[in-house]
Amino acid sequence: MSGRLNSGYSLVRATRLHVASCTHSPYAEVRTTLPDPSVQSTCYGLPLNSNVRLITWKCTMRITGTFKPQNFRPTTIESVANIQTGLPTGISTMEKLYFGAIEGRSATLFCSAFDPAAGKGAYCAMESFEGSLNGKRGNFNFIHSAATSGKDRTNEFFSIVQGSGTDELFGISGTGGMSIDPDGVHHIWFDVDGLK
């Protein structure tokens, strides 16, 4: 592979480097596997050909961890209009502790329309995170939501709030997701852009 890579991530740390055609676009795809198995990155750049001498890459790094929610507290607020629907609606606060390549804590504003007896409803949450992602420290916000009809998790949305990053996480953006194991372990991952 000729040419120079100009990216925010060091590919020198990669233990394996694969180059292949990207199925989503005519761009080349470079996937790196770093020494830390919890961190992956996918980079997209210009098509590879003999005339390319400089390739600029947009890199998305996946960073994974686990978390434990605590201090869940239902909160009473006074609504501007008292509107009743078929589901109880409320807002709560909580704190989450993060472990692994995602380390720190977050303050959560949690809004839901949910029937505990039927296990049906939906939620949306705004998180204010402080800590580190893959060793880079700072604060940022992320938002997520999902629905359930009992035991499933559907209509998921997850986004890092662009412009909210501070310190070494300044400029962070991207998406992510959450899952819960049958034994109750909570997993989280960030697909991060904008880190240097």
C-alpha positions as CSV (number, residue, x, y, z in Angstrom):
1,M,0.0,0.0,0.0
2,S,1.7,3.2,-1.2
3,G,1.0,6.8,0.0
4,R,0.8,8.4,3.4
5,L,-2.0,8.1,5.9
6,N,-3.2,11.4,7.4
7,S,-5.5,10.6,10.2
8,G,-6.3,11.4,13.9
9,Y,-5.4,7.9,14.9
10,S,-2.0,6.1,14.9
11,L,-2.1,3.0,12.8
12,V,1.4,2.1,14.1
13,R,-0.3,0.5,17.1
14,A,-2.3,-1.9,14.9
15,T,-1.5,-5.5,15.2
16,R,-3.4,-6.3,12.0
17,L,-4.2,-4.1,9.0
18,H,-6.7,-5.2,6.4
19,V,-7.5,-3.3,3.2
20,A,-10.6,-4.2,1.2
21,S,-13.3,-2.7,-0.9
22,C,-16.0,-1.0,1.1
23,T,-19.5,-2.4,0.3
24,H,-21.2,0.9,1.2
25,S,-19.3,3.2,-1.2
26,P,-16.4,3.2,-3.7
27,Y,-14.1,4.2,-0.9
28,A,-11.3,2.0,0.4
29,E,-11.8,0.6,3.9
30,V,-9.0,0.1,6.5
31,R,-9.8,-1.8,9.7
32,T,-7.4,-2.0,12.5
33,T,-7.3,-4.2,15.5
34,L,-5.5,-2.5,18.4
35,P,-3.7,-4.3,21.3
36,D,-6.7,-3.4,23.5
37,P,-9.5,-5.8,22.3
38,S,-12.1,-3.3,23.5
39,V,-11.0,-0.7,21.0
40,Q,-11.6,-1.0,17.3
41,S,-11.4,1.5,14.5
42,T,-12.8,1.7,11.0
43,C,-11.4,4.3,8.6
44,Y,-12.7,5.4,5.2
45,G,-10.7,7.4,2.7
46,L,-10.2,8.0,-1.0
47,P,-10.2,5.1,-3.5
48,L,-6.9,3.3,-3.6
49,N,-5.2,3.5,-6.9
50,S,-1.7,4.1,-8.3
51,N,-2.2,7.8,-8.6
52,V,-3.0,8.4,-4.9
53,R,-0.2,9.9,-2.9
54,L,-2.1,11.4,0.0
55,I,-5.1,9.7,1.7
56,T,-7.2,11.6,4.3
57,W,-9.2,9.3,6.5
58,K,-12.3,9.7,8.6
59,C,-11.9,7.2,11.5
60,T,-14.6,5.9,13.8
61,M,-13.3,4.2,16.9
62,R,-15.4,1.8,18.9
63,I,-14.8,2.0,22.6
64,T,-16.6,-0.4,24.9
65,G,-17.3,-0.8,28.6
66,T,-19.8,-1.7,31.3
67,F,-21.8,0.4,33.7
68,K,-23.8,0.1,36.9
69,P,-26.8,2.4,37.5
70,Q,-27.4,3.7,41.1
71,N,-29.3,6.3,43.1
72,F,-32.4,6.1,40.9
73,R,-34.8,8.8,42.1
74,P,-38.2,9.6,40.7
75,T,-38.7,13.3,40.6
76,T,-41.8,15.3,40.8
77,I,-42.2,18.2,38.3
78,E,-45.0,20.6,37.7
79,S,-46.2,20.3,34.1
80,V,-47.4,23.4,32.2
81,A,-50.4,21.3,31.0
82,N,-51.9,18.3,32.9
83,I,-52.4,15.8,30.0
84,Q,-53.1,12.1,30.8
85,T,-52.2,9.4,28.3
86,G,-52.6,5.6,28.4
87,L,-49.2,5.2,30.1
88,P,-47.8,6.7,33.3
89,T,-45.3,9.4,32.4
90,G,-42.5,10.6,34.7
91,I,-39.0,11.9,35.0
92,S,-36.2,10.5,37.3
93,T,-32.6,11.1,38.0
94,M,-29.8,8.6,38.5
95,E,-26.0,8.2,38.5
96,K,-24.1,5.6,36.5
97,L,-20.6,4.3,37.1
98,Y,-18.5,3.1,34.1
99,F,-15.8,0.5,33.9
100,G,-13.3,-0.7,31.2
101,A,-12.1,1.4,28.3
102,I,-15.0,3.7,29.3
103,E,-14.2,4.9,32.9
104,G,-16.0,7.5,35.0
105,R,-19.6,8.5,35.9
106,S,-22.6,10.2,34.5
107,A,-25.5,12.2,35.8
108,T,-28.7,11.0,34.1
109,L,-32.0,12.8,33.4
110,F,-34.4,9.9,32.6
111,C,-37.9,10.5,31.1
112,S,-40.3,7.6,30.5
113,A,-43.8,6.6,29.5
114,F,-44.0,3.1,31.0
115,D,-46.4,0.6,32.5
116,P,-44.5,-1.5,35.0
117,A,-47.2,-4.2,35.2
118,A,-47.2,-4.8,31.4
119,G,-43.5,-3.9,30.9
120,K,-44.4,-1.8,28.0
121,G,-43.3,1.8,27.1
122,A,-40.4,3.9,26.1
123,Y,-37.8,6.2,27.6
124,C,-35.3,8.9,26.6
125,A,-32.3,10.0,28.7
126,M,-29.7,12.8,28.7
127,E,-26.4,11.9,30.2
128,S,-23.7,14.2,31.4
129,F,-20.5,12.1,31.5
130,E,-17.2,12.9,33.2
131,G,-14.2,10.5,32.9
132,S,-12.2,8.9,30.2
133,L,-12.6,7.1,26.9
134,N,-9.6,4.9,26.1
135,G,-7.5,6.9,28.5
136,K,-8.5,10.4,27.1
137,R,-10.1,12.5,29.9
138,G,-12.9,15.0,29.6
139,N,-16.7,15.6,29.8
140,F,-19.4,15.4,27.3
141,N,-23.2,14.7,26.8
142,F,-24.9,11.9,25.1
143,I,-28.5,11.1,24.5
144,H,-30.3,7.7,24.1
145,S,-33.8,6.3,23.8
146,A,-35.6,3.0,23.2
147,A,-38.9,1.3,23.4
148,T,-40.0,-2.1,24.7
149,S,-43.1,-4.3,24.4
150,G,-42.0,-6.5,27.3
151,K,-38.7,-8.3,26.9
152,D,-37.4,-6.6,23.7
153,R,-35.6,-3.3,23.0
154,T,-36.6,-1.5,19.8
155,N,-36.5,1.9,18.1
156,E,-33.2,2.6,19.6
157,F,-31.4,6.0,19.3
158,F,-28.0,6.9,20.6
159,S,-26.0,10.0,19.9
160,I,-23.1,12.0,21.4
161,V,-24.1,15.6,21.6
162,Q,-21.8,17.5,19.2
163,G,-20.1,20.5,20.8
164,S,-20.3,19.1,24.4
165,G,-16.8,17.7,24.7
166,T,-14.2,19.2,26.9
167,D,-10.4,18.8,27.5
168,E,-9.0,15.7,25.7
169,L,-12.6,14.8,24.5
170,F,-13.1,18.2,22.9
171,G,-14.6,17.8,19.4
172,I,-16.0,14.3,20.2
173,S,-19.0,13.2,18.2
174,G,-20.6,9.9,17.1
175,T,-23.1,7.3,18.1
176,G,-23.2,4.2,20.3
177,G,-25.5,1.7,22.0
178,M,-26.4,-0.3,25.1
179,S,-27.3,-3.8,25.9
180,I,-28.1,-5.8,29.0
181,D,-27.1,-9.5,29.5
182,P,-29.6,-12.0,31.0
183,D,-27.5,-11.9,34.2
184,G,-28.1,-8.1,34.5
185,V,-24.6,-6.9,33.3
186,H,-25.0,-3.5,31.5
187,H,-22.9,-3.0,28.4
188,I,-22.2,0.3,26.5
189,W,-20.2,1.3,23.5
190,F,-19.3,4.5,21.7
191,D,-18.6,4.7,18.0
192,V,-16.5,7.9,18.3
193,D,-15.4,10.5,15.7
194,G,-13.3,13.6,16.3
195,L,-10.7,12.3,18.8
196,K,-7.1,13.0,18.2
